[in-house]
Amino acid sequence: MASQNINKSLKPKVDSKKKETASNRDHGYAMDISTQNKRERGDSTPPTPCKTPGEKRLRSGEEEEGEEISLRDIMKGIVSLGEKVDSIEQQVTHTSVMLASLAKAVEFNANEVKECKAKVQEMEKQSEKLRKENADLKQRLREQERYRMRWCLRIQGLKEEKGEDIRAVVIQTLKHIVPESAARLEEDVDVVHRLGRKLENKQRNIVVLFTRRSMKEEVWKKSKKSSYCKELGIRFAEMLPKEDWEQRNRLWPQIDEARRAGKVAYFRGPFGYIDGRQIGLEGRHT
């Protein structure tokens, strides 16, 4: 213990002020080194720009103004879009009304067309019925005309005199053709007249209507071989409707060819016959 106390007493005493001065000096040296190191590091690293407070306030104002403009544009766009939607709705409503009107018109027209079709079908039926009735009436009229003309003969080539009594002239002519029936001619000859208007230097045909068909057939048959008819240059012919004459004219080439070939060919009314068989317009036998 004594030795330890001696050693402590032998150690030099250091002034507390000196210790504080040395400590401050060491601390300043360390600060200088640290500052120098920071400067060295600062030289090697690029400086980072720092915003000034004024710039931050300016940019913040611009951003707020830009946001206000953007919101204003958006609102305008929304309003414009709403107006367009309203306009489209109005157009759709108008179109719907038009479509409904068109649908009614189409339905009305469809009903009208349906009704017209029904009327047309009914008219077609009536028209077909009328055509059949017309054809039947024409056929009946033709048959009646043909039947009435069976009592008639036509005289061609008899000289025409001014102020003549044509009935008396015809009866006198018939007495030469059928002398055995001369007494009955006054009763059997009903009506006699010339056809058409009077023409210069041309003899009009004469129509003779008989009261009895038997007398007409007798005169018709004997006139074909009568020498008196040849002397006067007259000729008797049957009375036929216009349609029958047209049909005879169409059949005449076949009748003429058959006669030249020595066959028995003749007409009976509007129909032609070869060897007793009726022929058609194409020469076929029916």
Order of alpha helices (4+ residues) and beta strands (2+ residues): alpha-alpha-alpha-beta-alpha-alpha-beta-beta-alpha-alpha-beta-alpha-beta-beta-beta
